[in-house]
Amino acid sequence: MLKVTFSFIFGVMVCVLLLFGVRTVIPTLAGSDNLSGLSENTSLVDLLPDIEKIYRESLTAPFKKAESKIYDPEIAEFYRELMDKTGLATPDGGTN
């Protein structure tokens, strides 16, 4: 048990020292000219996926699938109006 406790404390100390070491080195590299060309070409916004599009598609996909299974024209019309009113339909009003 003493060995495990000592290993845990030693691991925490190494991680803290590593974080402080990285923290002191990174700001000095941020101002150098070597990285300025890289930051102009790549940005984090370009690397992130379009979360809003993914969320909207995952929200509306089950409703669109259910709409394709409705064969009664009156119920289909009611369902389309309901989707338009709730904002679940696509902005152009069509289904994909």
WONOR-V437952 format. One record per residue. PHI is phi in degrees with one decimal (NA if undefined). D_CENTER is the distance of its C-alpha to the mean C-alpha in whole Angstrom. Layout:
phi->{PHI & PHI}
d_center->{D_CENTER & D_CENTER}
//
This chain:
phi->{NA & -65.7 & -66.2 & -66.1 & -63.1 & -63.4 & -64.4 & -64.0 & -63.4 & -64.1 & -64.1 & -64.1 & -63.8 & -63.9 & -64.4 & -65.0 & -64.2 & -64.5 & -63.3 & -65.5 & -66.0 & -67.3 & -63.4 & -81.3 & -86.1 & -60.3 & -61.5 & -71.0 & -78.3 & -65.8 & -90.1 & -76.1 & -76.5 & -65.7 & -93.9 & -68.1 & -67.1 & -68.9 & -70.9 & -74.5 & -83.4 & -125.0 & -132.2 & -65.4 & -63.6 & -69.3 & -84.3 & -78.7 & -73.8 & -77.6 & -62.8 & -62.1 & -66.4 & -63.6 & -64.1 & -63.5 & -65.3 & -69.0 & -77.1 & -90.8 & -56.9 & -63.4 & -70.7 & -67.0 & -65.1 & -65.4 & -63.5 & -70.3 & -93.4 & -88.6 & -105.6 & -79.8 & -61.4 & -68.1 & -67.5 & -63.2 & -66.5 & -61.6 & -63.4 & -64.5 & -62.4 & -63.1 & -66.5 & -65.0 & -67.0 & -83.8 & 84.1 & -83.8 & -77.4 & -66.9 & -57.5 & -84.4 & 88.2 & -100.2 & -106.3 & -94.5}
d_center->{42 & 43 & 41 & 38 & 38 & 39 & 36 & 34 & 35 & 35 & 32 & 30 & 33 & 32 & 28 & 29 & 31 & 29 & 26 & 29 & 30 & 27 & 26 & 30 & 29 & 26 & 27 & 30 & 28 & 26 & 29 & 30 & 31 & 30 & 26 & 26 & 26 & 23 & 21 & 23 & 21 & 18 & 15 & 12 & 11 & 12 & 10 & 7 & 6 & 7 & 5 & 9 & 10 & 9 & 9 & 13 & 14 & 13 & 15 & 18 & 18 & 21 & 23 & 23 & 24 & 27 & 28 & 29 & 31 & 33 & 37 & 39 & 38 & 39 & 36 & 34 & 35 & 34 & 31 & 30 & 31 & 29 & 26 & 27 & 28 & 24 & 22 & 21 & 23 & 21 & 22 & 25 & 27 & 26 & 25 & 23}
//
